[in-house]
Amino acid sequence: MLSKLLSYISEDIAVDLGTANSRVYVRGRGIIITEPSVVAVNKKTGQILAIGEEAKKMVGRTPGYIVATRPLVSGVVSDFEVTEQMLRYFIEKANKRKFLLNPRPRVIVGIPCGVTEVEKKAVCDATKNAGARRVFLVEEPMAAALGARLSVQEAGGNFIIDIGGGTTDVAVISLGGIVISKTLKIAGDKLNEDIIQFAQEEYKLLIGERTAEEIKIGIGSAYPLKEKKQMPMRGRNLVTGLPE
């Protein structure tokens, strides 16, 4: 009875916990947070300095004792404590109701298909410690199919390719469940690495991860283009050591 009452006055939150970016959806309000999955940590004190967009601005621009890191690798938790802090930041930012009694929200979290039971438990524990009342897990291809409003309940196959930052999930969905799936460790981050390597080999230019991602988003295409697109690259010349 209490659980039913709390469900009326608490928020229902969905978190797309990605390797590169995270999104937070609140029932009735839509997507309210879209921020990078990056946390800046002071290694001397262990203090969290920034999370999300503010932390990403620090990448490659911090002194040695401040590290801007991603607490998720290939879609799974690699640093439990930092992931917990990041989830707490997202949940507190989303869970702003004007009630004197502000109960903890129910949270659903998207996970890759190939995660183990230990990795699932790590996500559940981190989300509960971050302030969730109840935690539900959903495979990312299923969440993508529902978001695209595909008829997943019918006795017909739906082929889903969900390309993220650290992993690509491929799944066939039918009758409300995943029939077969595979998780590949090749995704958006690998494309960034390829652009960085291309700049080094072709132009002897060292560019950062942020620049590579901007190029990928700006002129990258999954289909052959009729006209070639161009975009300036700014970095450090590996021969002279000067900016170029």
N, C-alpha and C positions, 0 to 999 in steps of 0.2 A: 504493500500500500504506500509506504514511504517512498519507495523507488518510483512508483507511478506518479506521485505528487511532485517529486523532484524533476521528473522528465518534462513537466509542464513549465517550470520556471527556470530550468537550466538551459544552457546553450548546447546544441548538437554541432560538433565541429568535425570537419574532415581535413586531414593533413596529407598532402602529397609530398612525402619526405624523400626528396631527390638528392642524388649525389652532387649535382651542380646547383639546382634551385629548388626551393620549397614553396608550395602554395597552401593557403589555408582558406577553407570554405566554411561559412557559418550558415546554418539553415535559416532561410528567410532573408538573408542579407547578401548572399552570393560570395564570390571570391573577394576577400578583403585584404589578403597579404600575399604578395609575390616578391620574395627576396632570395638572394643567393644563400646557399647552405654553407656559409663561411663564418668562423668564429675567431676573433683575435684574442690571444691569450698572452699574458705577461708570464714568461717562464720563470722569472725570479720569484714572483709572489704567488703564481697560480691564479691570479685574478683575471676574470673575463672582462676585457676592455670594450669590445664591440661585437655585435651580432648582425648578420644579414648584410644589407647594403653598405652600412658604415664600415663593416669589417672588410668587405671586398675592396673598398677604396684603399685599404692599407696593403693589399697584396703587392709584394715587391718594393714597398716603400717604407719598411719598418726597420728600426735598429735590430741588432742581433738577438736581443732578449725578448722581443715581441714577435710572436709567430701568428700569422693569419692562416688558419688551417681548416680543412674540411673534415668534420667528424664522421662522415660517411664515405666509405670506399666501396665502389661497385654496388651501391644501393643498400649496403648493410652497415650496421654500427661498428666502427673501428675504435672509437673513443667514447666509452659509455658516459662518463661524467660530462664531457663537453656536449654530447648529443642531448643529454638531459637538460642542460642549461639552455640550449637552443630551443628545445621543445617548450620549456617553461616560458621563454620569451614570447614564442608564437601564441601559446595558449592564453597567457595573461593579456596579450595585446588584443586577442580576439574575444575574450570572455569579459566584456565590459557591460554588464547589465545594471540598470538603476534600481536594484533591489537592496534592502537592508540585509536580507539573507541571499547571498550569492553562491549557490551550491556549485560544486565542481562539475564540469561538463562531461558529457559522453563524447568520446573521440574515436573516429575511425581513421586508420592509417593504411596507406597503400604500400605494399611490399613487392619486390620482384618474385617471380615464380619459383626460382631455384633456391630459395633460402632454406636453411636447416631449422629444426625445432629450437635449437639453441639460439640462433639468430632471431627467430620470431619472439622468443622469450625476452631477449635483450631489448627489442623494440617495445614490447608490452611493458616491461619493467621501467624503462626510461620514460615512457609516456605517463604511466601511473605516478612515478616520482615527480614528474613535471606538473602534476595537478589534475590529471584526469580521474573521473569517478569510475568509469568503465571504458575498456579499450576493445575495439574490434579491428581485426585485420582483414584486408581485402587484397587479392592479387591485382597488380597494376593493369594487366590486359583486360580483366573483367571490369575494372573501374573505367578504363578507356572505352570499352564497348558500351557500357551503360551511359557514359557521358556523350557518346556519339549517337545515342538513342537507337542502337541496333536491336533487332528482335532476338535477344539472346535466349528467350524461353522456348522458341520454336525448334522443331526437329530438323534444323538445317545448319550447316556449318558457317561460322563467322570467323574469318582469318584476320587476326589482329597483330600488327607490328607496332610495338610501343618503344620508340627510340628515346632514351633518356640521356643523362650525362655520362654515367658510368656503365650502364648496361642497356642492352636491347632485349626486350621480352617478345617472343614470338609464340602465339597460342592459337589454337582452334577451339572455339566456344560453341556449345550446343546444349539445348535443354537446361539452360541456367547454370552450366558448369563448364570447367575447362577440361576438354577431352585429352589434349596433349599439349605440352608446352616445352620451351627451351629458352634458357637465358644465355645470351652472348655477352662477353666482356668487351665488345667493340661498340662504341656509341659516340656521343658528341665530344667527349674529352679526347678520344683517339683522333678525331678530325682536327681538333686544335693542335695536337702534337704533330700531325702530318703537315699542317700549314707552317708551324715553327721550323720543322726540318726542311721543308721546301725553301723557305726564305734563307736558311743557312747555306743550302747546297747551290741554289741558283744565284743568289745575290750577295752571299757572304754577310748576311745581315742577321743579327740576333734580335728577335722580337719577343715580347712577353706573352703570357697566356691571355691577358686581357685583349691585347691587340689582335692575336690570332682569333679569338672568339668574335671580335667585332668584324673581322674580315669574313669569317664563316657566315655570320648572320647577314652581313651587308651584301655579299655577292655570291654566296654559296647557293647551289641549286642541285636538287636530286635528279633533274632532267637536263638533257643537253639544251643549251640556249642557242638561238639563232645568231645573236650578237654577243661577243665576248664582253663581259663587264670588267671594269678596272677599279682599283681602290689603292690609295697611297698607303705605304707601310713606313712606319717610323721606328727606328731601332738603333743598335750600335753596330758599326762596321767591325767585323771580326779581324780584318787586316790592319786597319789604322787605329782602331779603338775609339774612333770619333762618332758622334751622333750623325745619322744619315736619314 
